[in-house]
Amino acid sequence: MIRQIIKMMEKGTRVIYITGNHDEFLRKFSGAKIGLLEVANQFIFEHNGKRTWIFHGDIFDKVIHKSKSLAKFGAALYGLLTIINNFINWLLIPFGKREMIIYKIIKKNFVREKRTSSKFEKQLAESASAQGYQTVICGHTHIPKTKMLKTDGMSIQYINCGDWVEHLTAAEYYNGEWHLYAYTETEEETPADEAEFPAEQSIYQTLVKELTFSNLIQAGQ
């Protein structure tokens, strides 16, 4: 996926990296640009007189802000589940079995969709309405969905783009509207051009230097 995004940038596509709670250290680099890549905490998309607010969504998660220890425990538990999941799939592959995603199974069985809007969704709608946005897109809960939220007599389109690891979902804009896209295994994949990449440590060092240099320039202006 990352390889494909890099190839898209090489062909002139602008890429905006939206930071979240799992990569919070990058938030200090908001506004930094490296070629066609930009780091941002949020992005406002305007088209045909309509405004869309795009951000991670964790700012409306009270657990993260009021109970840091619980949030860290949840992140650690997710990491442990990922390790266990990879090991199980490693055992299944030789037997021709399909890969499984434990975290997705847990969510499916324990997280039920509510008919009424959750507090999280209500806060999203109220904030979006107050700022004049018609659509709000985030992915913090990793549960893909699209619905209309009612607040102050207004309808706000809410899209949770899910993720590209467990659900293979994303938000797409075409024909003047936002849509929730879900990848299926029946779709034919277009092979991406192979690209040569430097060592991982070299990429990290270059990224840090360029981001730091960019922010120093901005601070001096």
Beta strands, then each sheet from edge to edge (+ up, - down):
strand 1: 15-18
strand 2: 33-34
strand 3: 37-40
strand 4: 42-47
strand 5: 50-55
strand 6: 135-138
strand 7: 145-151
strand 8: 154-160
strand 9: 169-174
strand 10: 177-182
sheet 1: 1+ 3+ 2-
sheet 2: 4+ 5- 6- 8- 7+
sheet 3: 9+ 10-
end
